[in-house]
C-alpha cells in the first residue's frame, strides 16, 4: 500500500508547493510525543484527500526549513493553497478537527484570499 504522505525536504519543498494546489505540512520530530500521536491521524486523513499533498517535515533533519517557517513548537500543522500559507497552528489536532481544516482549505476562494492579502499589504 502506497503511503499517502511524502517527506518534505529543503530540496523538494519549492517544487511540491509550486506543482500542487493544496499542500498540508506536518512539522514533527521523533522525540516529540504529541507528534507521534498526531502522525497516524495525519496519515489517515491524507488517504481521504488524494488531490492534496500531505508532507511530513522532520524538524531535526530539516532545521533550515523549520527555521524558515518560524516553527517554534511541534507538532505544527501548516496549509498552503496556491503557494499561500492559509493556515498554521501548533499542537496536535484530533482527526475530526484536522478534517475540518482540510475541508476549509479546499473550500477557500483564493481570489478573495489574494485580495485580502493585497489590502493588508497596502496598509
N, C-alpha and C positions, 0 to 999 in steps of 0.2 A: 504494500500500500504506500503510495506516494505521500510524503508529509506535505501538509498544506502551507507550512511556514518556510521561510527562507532565511538564511543567515545573512545579515546586512553588515558589510564592512566598508571601510573608507573607499575601497576600490570599486564597489558596486552600488553605493548609495545613489549617486547622481543619476546613473543610468536607470536604476529602479524607479526613482521618483519621476524622471522625465518620460519614461515609457509606460507608465501606469497611472490611470486617473486617481485611484484611491490606494493609498499606502498607509497601513497601520504599523507602528513600530512599538515593540516592547523592549524597553531598556532594562536589562536584568544583569544579575551576577550569580554565579554558582553558590556562593556562601549566603545568599540572601533568602531567608525562609519565606517571606511573603512572595518573592519572585518564584520560588519553587511551587508555591500554592497556585499562583496565577498562571504559570506555564501551561498546565493541562487545559485550563479554561480558554486561553489564547488559542491553543491548538484546536480544540473542539469547535470554537466559533469560526476559526479560519476555514474549516471544512464546509461550512454553510454558505460561504461567500466566495465562490471561485473567481469572481470578477475583480476582487480586491487582492492586493498583495499584503500578506501578513509577515512582517520582518522582525527577526529577533536580533537585538544589538547587545552583544556581551560587553558590558562596560569595562570589564577587566582587560579584555583583548583589544577593545576599540576605544581607548581613553580619549583619543583626539575627537572622535565622533561625539562621545558623551559630553566633552567639554564644549564642542561646537554648538550643541543643542542646549547648553546650560543645564545639564541634568545634575541636580543636587541631591536627589533621593531616588531610590529604586524600590520596587518597580515604578517606572514612569511609562504611561501609555501616551503615544502621540499619533495623531491622524493628520495626513496630508491629502489634500484634494487638489488636483491640477497643480501640484507643486507648492501649494499654500498650506501652512500649518493652520488647521481649523480646530484642533483640539489638542490639549496637552494637560495631563493630570497625573501627579504622583499617587501611588497607592494601588493595591490590588483590587480589581473590581470583581463583583460576582458575575456569573455568566449572564443573568438577565440584564444587569446594568451595562455590561460590555456590548450585548446585542443591541441595546437601545442606542449606545454611542455609534455603533457601526451603521445602524439604520438612519440615524440623524445625519451622519456624514454623507451617506449615499443620497439622502433627500435634499441636501443643500442646493440652493440656487447660486451657482458660482458667480453669476453676473452680479447678483446682489452683494455677495461677499467682496468681490473686487471693487465695487462701488463704495462699500463701507470702508475698505482699506484706503482707497484713494482719498475719501473725505477725511479720514483720520490723519493721513499723511499731509493733507493740505493745511491742517491746523497749525 
